[in-house]
Amino acid sequence: MDTKVLIMGVTRLIFGAMSLSGALLMLYHKDLQQAVKINAFLGSIGPFIFAGLSLLGIAGLATQIEPKKIVMLIIGVTLIVLGTR
């Protein structure tokens, strides 16, 4: 198995566990203000996880695809991150 694929998969599993933990914390606290704080924290981390893993994947594909397509992928990831702010 490719190391980059393993890193991407494990990171997504960790982030998924964090999201599930956040949901459980929201239910535990039963307070709207706490839920908004937890959601804001998870929402602020999400784009960085997405961008980081996308760049890792793009780096792995760098030798397999055309430079023009790499630039398009990087622009696309950047636009998605900017659009979620």
The 8 nearest C-alpha neighbors of each residue, nearest first, counted from 0:
[[1, 2, 5, 4, 3, 6, 8, 7],
 [0, 2, 4, 3, 5, 6, 59, 7],
 [3, 1, 5, 4, 6, 0, 7, 59],
 [4, 2, 6, 5, 1, 7, 55, 56],
 [5, 3, 7, 1, 2, 6, 8, 0],
 [4, 6, 2, 8, 3, 7, 9, 1],
 [7, 5, 3, 9, 4, 8, 10, 2],
 [8, 6, 4, 10, 5, 9, 52, 3],
 [7, 9, 5, 11, 10, 6, 4, 12],
 [8, 10, 12, 6, 11, 7, 5, 13],
 [9, 11, 13, 7, 12, 8, 6, 14],
 [10, 12, 14, 8, 9, 13, 15, 7],
 [11, 13, 15, 9, 10, 14, 16, 8],
 [14, 12, 16, 10, 15, 11, 9, 17],
 [15, 13, 17, 11, 16, 12, 10, 18],
 [14, 16, 12, 18, 17, 13, 11, 19],
 [17, 15, 19, 13, 14, 18, 20, 12],
 [16, 18, 14, 20, 15, 19, 21, 13],
 [19, 17, 21, 15, 20, 16, 14, 22],
 [18, 20, 16, 22, 21, 17, 15, 23],
 [21, 19, 17, 23, 18, 22, 16, 24],
 [22, 20, 18, 24, 19, 23, 17, 25],
 [21, 23, 25, 19, 24, 20, 18, 26],
 [22, 24, 20, 26, 25, 21, 27, 19],
 [25, 23, 27, 21, 26, 22, 28, 20],
 [24, 26, 34, 22, 23, 28, 27, 29],
 [25, 27, 23, 29, 24, 28, 22, 34],
 [26, 28, 24, 25, 29, 23, 30, 22],
 [27, 29, 30, 25, 26, 24, 33, 34],
 [30, 28, 26, 27, 25, 31, 34, 33],
 [31, 29, 28, 33, 32, 34, 25, 26],
 [30, 32, 34, 33, 35, 29, 25, 28],
 [33, 31, 35, 34, 30, 36, 37, 29],
 [32, 34, 36, 30, 35, 31, 37, 25],
 [35, 33, 25, 31, 37, 32, 36, 38],
 [34, 36, 38, 32, 33, 37, 39, 31],
 [37, 35, 33, 39, 38, 34, 40, 32],
 [38, 36, 34, 40, 39, 35, 33, 21],
 [37, 39, 35, 41, 40, 36, 42, 34],
 [40, 38, 42, 36, 37, 41, 35, 43],
 [39, 41, 37, 43, 38, 42, 36, 44],
 [42, 40, 38, 44, 43, 39, 45, 37],
 [43, 41, 39, 45, 40, 44, 38, 46],
 [42, 44, 40, 41, 45, 39, 46, 47],
 [43, 45, 41, 42, 47, 46, 48, 40],
 [44, 46, 48, 42, 47, 43, 49, 41],
 [47, 45, 49, 48, 80, 44, 50, 43],
 [46, 48, 50, 49, 45, 44, 51, 43],
 [47, 49, 51, 45, 46, 50, 52, 44],
 [48, 50, 46, 47, 52, 51, 53, 45],
 [51, 49, 47, 53, 48, 52, 46, 54],
 [52, 50, 48, 54, 53, 49, 47, 55],
 [51, 53, 55, 49, 54, 50, 7, 48],
 [54, 52, 56, 50, 55, 51, 49, 57],
 [53, 55, 57, 51, 56, 52, 58, 50],
 [56, 54, 52, 58, 53, 57, 51, 59],
 [57, 55, 59, 53, 54, 58, 52, 60],
 [56, 58, 54, 60, 59, 55, 61, 53],
 [59, 57, 61, 55, 56, 60, 54, 62],
 [58, 60, 56, 57, 61, 55, 3, 62],
 [59, 61, 57, 63, 58, 62, 64, 56],
 [62, 60, 58, 63, 59, 64, 57, 69],
 [61, 63, 60, 64, 59, 65, 58, 66],
 [62, 64, 60, 61, 65, 59, 66, 57],
 [65, 63, 61, 62, 60, 66, 68, 69],
 [64, 66, 67, 68, 69, 63, 61, 62],
 [67, 65, 69, 68, 70, 64, 61, 71],
 [68, 66, 70, 65, 69, 71, 64, 72],
 [67, 69, 71, 70, 65, 66, 72, 64],
 [70, 68, 66, 72, 71, 67, 73, 65],
 [69, 71, 73, 67, 68, 72, 74, 66],
 [70, 72, 68, 74, 69, 73, 75, 67],
 [73, 71, 75, 69, 74, 70, 68, 76],
 [74, 72, 70, 76, 75, 71, 77, 69],
 [75, 73, 77, 71, 72, 76, 78, 70],
 [74, 76, 72, 78, 73, 77, 71, 79],
 [75, 77, 79, 73, 78, 74, 72, 80],
 [78, 76, 74, 80, 75, 79, 81, 73],
 [77, 79, 81, 75, 76, 80, 82, 74],
 [78, 80, 82, 76, 77, 81, 75, 83],
 [81, 79, 77, 83, 82, 78, 46, 76],
 [82, 80, 78, 83, 79, 84, 77, 76],
 [81, 83, 79, 80, 84, 78, 77, 76],
 [84, 82, 80, 81, 79, 46, 78, 42],
 [83, 81, 82, 80, 43, 46, 79, 42]]
